[in-house]
Amino acid sequence: MTTIKLARVALAALIGAALTGAAHADIKTYEFQLAQPTVKTGADRVVTVRLVDKSSGKAIPDAVIFAIRLDMAPDGMQEMATKVTAMPGTEPGTYRFKANFSMAGRWQLSLGAKVQGETGTVENKLVVTAEK
């Protein structure tokens, strides 16, 4: 009798683990996307990005952004970095950043984030073009 109960408990645990694992996506299915690929040069310009699940197209709210860098790496000037300030998003799954785009050219926005309930880190490098 005890062996049957143990077998049932083990089976229930396996089914529970399988269902729990199926609920989570692979961290590689998430990506940041630019809302607008261009900004005007100048101070306090806002860049908006969306975090989406590529498999479903759904926006992912409440991610924890822990790494933000903006520099001119695409134009060969990695040392030309600028301060970036996170701002509240205007809708779920959007994330906004204020920065000084001091000159025209291509700027690389590097982001690192944790998605709640997922293991691993979403990391993307997006290119924003600053125009006069």
Order of alpha helices (4+ residues) and beta strands (2+ residues): alpha-beta-beta-beta-beta-beta-beta-beta-beta-beta
